[in-house]
């Protein structure tokens, strides 16, 4: 698990995101509680994000946004590109053009 960043605060919970390569997903946690995930697989130097999910009790609090943002930051830091097969991820990138350079 190489990505380990905390974000959140006034506009949502403090979400710590880690990358679990064995499970092929980014995991968002608040404390020890798993609150959201972004599933992925590697295709060469491209990370294909296939699905983003938030636990029901955490929906509407910006968890998916934080997991997605931190996953994309980790992908950028690793020098990889992204293919957003997940509609949420594709929409996030459309709304945040500063991530458009990651598109494969």
C-alpha angles and dihedrals in degrees: 000000000000105000112076117161134144121217137160134074130140096017098041147343121307102261121195112200125200131177115235105196093183091058093036094231146102112237125208117204136181103203104320094331119108104226104166146359141200114205119210146164131203123244105181108297091345126095111211110204106205106174141007121197138176124201108254096245091054098049119122093029100095097261096132090047092053095044090049095046094048092045090053091047089052092048090051092048089053092053093243133132128231134229108196104212086159112086092218092055092047090051091047091054091046089054094043106047091179085080095049091095088069094062114117 
